Amino acid sequence: MNDKVGSDNLPAMKPGLVRAVVTLLFVVAVPVLLIAASVAWAVNDLGLYARGFDKYDIPTVTGIELEDLVQVGREIRSYFHSTQEPLDVRTRIYGREQVLFNYREVIHMADVKDLIWVVYGTGALALLFMSGVGVVGFVRKGRSFAPALCRRMLWGAEATVGLVALVGLISLVAFDELFLLFHRVSFANDFWQLDPRRDFLVMMFPEGFWLDATLFVAFLTLGGAALLAVVSGGYLVLRNPSMRRKLIGLLKMDARIRGKNE
């Protein structure tokens, strides 16, 4: 009896509050999805690896030829997307074939693999949530839901630009501190603390490489945000009658000018 009375007295969540919460989560999901997709691209881009090997003269540092380094990168990428454990890579070092990574490096790479799959999973959840909001919205409201969806996408794109700009600025002025903080937060052990004098993992991927990779991810993310902003913002502009008339007028004026010039 008391349970029933208690449950009846629970305040119902107001529709406006629900809508606000869903909107906030949607806006947050946009940068999460764009960043996760950009990280996935970087992880799988052997060209990014090869450019880093060349830029930082990794063949000279490690004694491994460039083509062998690219093959190592290919095997690492395959490891990230397999159930293989532990990582076992052999390559030629100064012409002699041997096991490349030691125990600490292998353990750290297993942790990196787990982290990559967390990124993949988080991106997939963000995409699933955004798709669910879109499907539910169109089922309930039909085509009239499109402007609300585009506004949320536009806000998400703006949030993405702000976030990436902030991280990019910090990376340029204090990347060492950011890099250290990332490792302390992301890994529960100290196997990431490797010796660049003898551990090939940090010889192959020095800190400069990670700065370049961070900027690469930032540019990809900004590109995705820009595309999203153009599509969603363009739809909202074209849907506005006065803006549409102005755009049509400009297009007609441009066509007349072109006709006179011809």
C-alpha positions as CSV (number, residue, x, y, z in Angstrom):
1,M,0.0,0.0,0.0
2,N,2.7,2.4,1.0
3,D,4.8,1.5,-2.1
4,K,1.8,2.3,-4.3
5,V,1.2,5.6,-2.7
6,G,4.9,6.5,-2.9
7,S,5.0,5.6,-6.6
8,D,1.9,7.6,-7.3
9,N,3.5,10.7,-5.7
10,L,6.6,10.5,-7.9
11,P,6.8,13.6,-10.0
12,A,6.5,12.9,-13.7
13,M,9.3,14.3,-15.9
14,K,8.0,17.2,-18.0
15,P,8.2,16.8,-21.8
16,G,10.2,20.0,-22.0
17,L,12.8,18.6,-19.7
18,V,13.0,15.4,-21.6
19,R,13.4,17.3,-24.8
20,A,16.2,19.4,-23.3
21,V,18.0,16.3,-22.0
22,V,17.8,14.5,-25.3
23,T,19.0,17.7,-27.1
24,L,22.0,18.0,-24.8
25,L,22.9,14.3,-25.2
26,F,22.5,14.6,-29.0
27,V,24.8,17.7,-29.1
28,V,27.4,15.8,-27.0
29,A,27.1,12.7,-29.2
30,V,28.1,14.7,-32.3
31,P,31.7,15.4,-31.3
32,V,32.0,12.0,-29.7
33,L,31.1,10.4,-33.0
34,L,33.3,12.7,-35.1
35,I,36.3,12.3,-32.9
36,A,35.9,8.5,-32.7
37,A,35.6,8.2,-36.4
38,S,38.7,10.3,-36.9
39,V,40.7,8.3,-34.4
40,A,39.6,5.1,-36.2
41,W,40.8,6.6,-39.5
42,A,44.2,7.5,-38.0
43,V,44.6,4.0,-36.4
44,N,44.0,2.4,-39.8
45,D,45.9,4.8,-42.0
46,L,49.2,3.2,-42.9
47,G,50.1,6.4,-44.8
48,L,50.1,8.2,-41.5
49,Y,52.5,5.7,-40.1
50,A,54.8,5.8,-43.2
51,R,54.9,9.6,-43.2
52,G,56.0,9.5,-39.5
53,F,58.7,6.9,-40.2
54,D,60.1,9.1,-43.0
55,K,59.8,12.4,-41.2
56,Y,61.5,11.3,-38.0
57,D,64.1,9.1,-39.8
58,I,63.0,6.0,-38.0
59,P,65.1,3.7,-40.2
60,T,68.2,5.3,-39.0
61,V,67.0,5.4,-35.4
62,T,66.0,1.7,-35.3
63,G,68.1,0.0,-38.0
64,I,64.9,-1.2,-39.7
65,E,64.3,-0.5,-43.3
66,L,61.3,1.7,-44.3
67,E,59.5,-1.1,-46.1
68,D,59.9,-3.3,-43.0
69,L,58.7,-0.6,-40.7
70,V,55.5,-0.2,-42.9
71,Q,55.0,-4.0,-42.6
72,V,55.4,-3.7,-38.8
73,G,52.7,-1.0,-38.9
74,R,50.5,-3.3,-41.0
75,E,50.9,-6.1,-38.5
76,I,50.1,-3.8,-35.6
77,R,47.0,-2.6,-37.3
78,S,45.9,-6.3,-37.9
79,Y,46.6,-7.0,-34.2
80,F,44.3,-4.2,-33.1
81,H,41.4,-5.8,-35.1
82,S,42.0,-9.4,-34.2
83,T,41.7,-11.7,-31.2
84,Q,45.4,-12.5,-31.4
85,E,47.2,-12.3,-28.1
86,P,50.0,-11.5,-27.4
87,L,51.4,-9.2,-30.1
88,D,54.2,-11.1,-31.8
89,V,56.1,-9.2,-34.5
90,R,59.4,-10.2,-36.1
91,T,61.4,-8.0,-38.4
92,R,64.9,-7.4,-39.6
93,I,67.0,-5.1,-37.4
94,Y,70.3,-4.2,-39.1
95,G,69.6,-7.1,-41.5
96,R,69.0,-9.7,-38.7
97,E,65.5,-11.0,-38.1
98,Q,64.4,-11.0,-34.5
99,V,61.4,-10.4,-32.2
100,L,60.7,-6.7,-32.2
101,F,58.9,-5.9,-28.9
102,N,59.7,-6.9,-25.4
103,Y,57.4,-7.9,-22.5
104,R,56.6,-4.3,-21.4
105,E,55.8,-3.2,-24.9
106,V,53.6,-6.2,-25.6
107,I,51.6,-5.6,-22.4
108,H,51.2,-1.9,-23.3
109,M,50.0,-2.7,-26.8
110,A,47.3,-5.0,-25.3
111,D,46.2,-2.0,-23.2
112,V,46.2,0.2,-26.3
113,K,44.1,-2.4,-28.2
114,D,41.5,-2.3,-25.4
115,L,41.5,1.5,-25.5
116,I,41.0,1.5,-29.2
117,W,38.0,-0.7,-28.9
118,V,36.6,1.6,-26.2
119,V,36.8,4.4,-28.7
120,Y,35.1,2.3,-31.4
121,G,32.4,1.3,-29.0
122,T,31.8,4.8,-27.8
123,G,31.5,6.1,-31.3
124,A,29.1,3.3,-32.2
125,L,26.9,4.2,-29.2
126,A,26.9,7.8,-30.2
127,L,25.8,6.9,-33.7
128,L,23.2,4.5,-32.4
129,F,21.8,7.2,-30.1
130,M,21.7,9.9,-32.8
131,S,20.0,7.4,-35.2
132,G,17.5,6.5,-32.6
133,V,16.6,10.2,-31.9
134,G,16.2,10.7,-35.7
135,V,14.0,7.6,-36.2
136,V,11.8,8.4,-33.2
137,G,11.5,12.0,-34.2
138,F,10.5,11.3,-37.8
139,V,8.1,8.6,-36.7
140,R,6.3,10.9,-34.3
141,K,6.5,14.2,-36.2
142,G,7.2,13.3,-39.8
143,R,9.1,15.8,-42.0
144,S,8.4,18.6,-39.5
145,F,11.1,17.1,-37.3
146,A,13.8,17.8,-39.9
147,P,14.5,21.4,-38.7
148,A,14.9,20.4,-35.1
149,L,17.3,17.6,-36.1
150,C,19.3,20.0,-38.2
151,R,19.5,22.5,-35.4
152,R,20.9,19.8,-33.1
153,M,23.4,18.7,-35.7
154,L,24.5,22.3,-36.2
155,W,24.9,22.9,-32.4
156,G,26.9,19.6,-32.2
157,A,29.1,20.8,-35.1
158,E,29.7,24.1,-33.3
159,A,30.5,22.2,-30.0
160,T,32.9,20.0,-32.0
161,V,34.8,23.0,-33.4
162,G,35.1,24.6,-30.0
163,L,36.3,21.4,-28.3
164,V,38.9,20.6,-31.1
165,A,40.1,24.2,-31.1
166,L,40.6,24.1,-27.3
167,V,42.5,20.7,-27.4
168,G,44.5,21.8,-30.5
169,L,45.6,25.0,-28.7
170,I,46.6,23.1,-25.6
171,S,48.5,20.6,-27.8
172,L,50.5,23.3,-29.5
173,V,51.5,25.0,-26.3
174,A,51.7,22.2,-23.8
175,F,51.7,18.9,-25.6
176,D,54.1,17.2,-23.3
177,E,51.8,17.8,-20.3
178,L,48.7,16.8,-22.3
179,F,50.4,13.6,-23.5
180,L,51.4,12.7,-20.0
181,L,48.0,13.3,-18.6
182,F,46.4,11.2,-21.3
183,H,48.5,8.2,-20.4
184,R,47.9,8.6,-16.7
185,V,44.2,8.7,-17.2
186,S,43.9,6.0,-19.9
187,F,46.2,3.3,-18.4
188,A,46.0,1.7,-15.0
189,N,49.6,0.6,-15.0
190,D,53.1,2.0,-15.9
191,F,53.9,-0.2,-18.9
192,W,53.5,2.9,-21.1
193,Q,56.7,4.2,-19.5
194,L,59.2,2.9,-22.0
195,D,62.8,3.7,-22.7
196,P,63.5,5.4,-26.1
197,R,67.1,4.1,-25.9
198,R,66.1,0.4,-26.1
199,D,62.3,0.0,-26.6
200,F,61.4,-0.1,-30.2
201,L,57.8,1.0,-29.7
202,V,58.8,4.5,-28.7
203,M,61.7,4.5,-31.2
204,M,59.2,3.9,-34.0
205,F,56.5,6.2,-32.6
206,P,58.3,9.2,-30.9
207,E,56.4,12.0,-29.2
208,G,56.6,14.1,-32.4
209,F,54.7,11.4,-34.3
210,W,51.9,11.6,-31.7
211,L,51.6,15.4,-32.0
212,D,51.3,15.0,-35.8
213,A,48.7,12.2,-35.3
214,T,46.8,14.4,-32.8
215,L,46.7,17.3,-35.3
216,F,45.7,14.8,-38.1
217,V,42.7,13.6,-36.0
218,A,41.8,17.3,-35.2
219,F,41.8,18.2,-38.9
220,L,39.7,15.2,-39.8
221,T,37.2,16.0,-37.0
222,L,37.0,19.7,-38.1
223,G,36.4,18.5,-41.6
224,G,33.5,16.3,-40.5
225,A,32.1,19.1,-38.3
226,A,32.3,21.6,-41.3
227,L,30.5,19.1,-43.6
228,L,27.8,18.6,-41.0
229,A,27.4,22.3,-40.4
230,V,27.2,23.0,-44.2
231,V,24.5,20.4,-44.7
232,S,22.4,21.1,-41.6
233,G,22.9,24.9,-41.8
234,G,22.2,24.9,-45.5
235,Y,18.9,23.1,-45.0
236,L,17.8,25.6,-42.3
237,V,18.8,28.5,-44.5
238,L,17.0,27.2,-47.6
239,R,13.9,26.3,-45.5
240,N,13.6,30.0,-44.5
241,P,11.4,31.6,-47.1
242,S,13.1,35.0,-47.1
243,M,16.5,33.5,-47.2
244,R,15.4,31.2,-50.0
245,R,14.1,34.1,-52.1
246,K,17.3,36.0,-51.6
247,L,19.4,33.0,-52.7
248,I,17.2,32.5,-55.7
249,G,17.5,36.2,-56.6
250,L,21.3,36.0,-56.3
251,L,21.4,32.9,-58.5
252,K,19.2,34.6,-61.2
253,M,21.4,37.7,-61.1
254,D,24.5,35.6,-61.5
255,A,22.9,33.8,-64.5
256,R,22.0,37.1,-66.1
257,I,25.6,38.4,-65.6
258,R,27.0,35.2,-67.1
259,G,24.6,35.5,-70.0
260,K,25.7,39.1,-70.8
261,N,29.4,38.1,-70.6
262,E,28.9,35.3,-73.1
